[in-house]
């Protein structure tokens, strides 16, 4: 098997495709959460703290000199990233929790027996007829063994 055909077999497996879709959706979800935190959560939080914009919080380690930019410790962006992470982790936790609940409910749900096929119904009718006939008059299909009287 050539490397190309081996790679093709690997790449089209369901697990790899599912994982790729999950990564793409996760990246898009990350952007949504970053916007939610930066544009919805942080402004009111900064207002409550006293008009502080977290993304501007930084400690200047060395001021800018000539063409060299300032060296800053931007801990406000770190705080915002931590809040992003907590929101994403909580959302994923709630999603997994909901999926697990559905799986438990699915496992507890009684399963109905499969509906019988036409052949099974016909065989059941034949069985019922034979039981009825055996109850009224015994049906002998073979000759009795010698020495035994019916």
Secondary structure as the mmCIF struct_conf table of DSSP 4:
data_model
#
loop_
_struct_conf.conf_type_id
_struct_conf.id
_struct_conf.beg_label_comp_id
_struct_conf.beg_label_asym_id
_struct_conf.beg_label_seq_id
_struct_conf.end_label_comp_id
_struct_conf.end_label_asym_id
_struct_conf.end_label_seq_id
HELX_RH_AL_P HELX_RH_AL_P1 UNK A 3 UNK A 11
TURN_TY1_P TURN_TY1_P1 UNK A 12 UNK A 12
BEND BEND1 UNK A 13 UNK A 13
HELX_RH_AL_P HELX_RH_AL_P2 UNK A 14 UNK A 36
HELX_RH_PI_P HELX_RH_PI_P1 UNK A 37 UNK A 41
HELX_RH_AL_P HELX_RH_AL_P3 UNK A 42 UNK A 49
TURN_TY1_P TURN_TY1_P2 UNK A 50 UNK A 50
BEND BEND2 UNK A 51 UNK A 51
HELX_RH_3T_P HELX_RH_3T_P1 UNK A 54 UNK A 56
STRN STRN1 UNK A 59 UNK A 62
STRN STRN2 UNK A 65 UNK A 65
TURN_TY1_P TURN_TY1_P3 UNK A 66 UNK A 67
STRN STRN3 UNK A 68 UNK A 68
HELX_LH_PP_P HELX_LH_PP_P1 UNK A 69 UNK A 70
STRN STRN4 UNK A 71 UNK A 73
HELX_RH_AL_P HELX_RH_AL_P4 UNK A 75 UNK A 108
BEND BEND3 UNK A 109 UNK A 109
HELX_LH_PP_P HELX_LH_PP_P2 UNK A 110 UNK A 117
HELX_RH_AL_P HELX_RH_AL_P5 UNK A 118 UNK A 136
BEND BEND4 UNK A 137 UNK A 137
HELX_LH_PP_P HELX_LH_PP_P3 UNK A 138 UNK A 140
BEND BEND5 UNK A 142 UNK A 142
HELX_LH_PP_P HELX_LH_PP_P4 UNK A 143 UNK A 145
TURN_TY1_P TURN_TY1_P4 UNK A 146 UNK A 147
#
